[in-house]
Amino acid sequence: MLQIIKYIKIRYYLFFAICFVFGIFIWYYIFCFNNIYPSMVNEWIITSIIIFLVIQILYLLKLLLETILRFISFKCKSERLFKISQFLS
C-alpha cells in the first residue's frame, strides 16, 4: 500500500509540474499575441468567454440527455436505453 501511495504522489507532483510548465508557455503566448495585436485584446477576451460558455452549455446538455435516458430506461425497464446512456458518459 505504501508503494501505491508513493507512486500516486509522484504522479500527482509530476502532473502539477507539467501543468505549471504548460501554463507558463500559454501565458507567454498570450502576452506575445496581445503585444503584437493590441487592438485584438478585447475581441480575444470576448471570444474566449463565448467559447467557454458554449462548451459549458454543450456539456450540460449532454449530461441532461444522459440523465433523461437513464430515467426513461428505469421507468420502461429498457436495458438498451441504459446502455446508450452509459455509452454517452
Secondary structure, 3 states (H helix, E strand, C coil): CHHHHHHHHHHHHHHHHHHHHHHHHHHHHHHHHHHHCHHHHHHHHHHHHHHHHHHHHHHHHHHHHHHHHHHHHHHHCCHHHHHHHHHHC
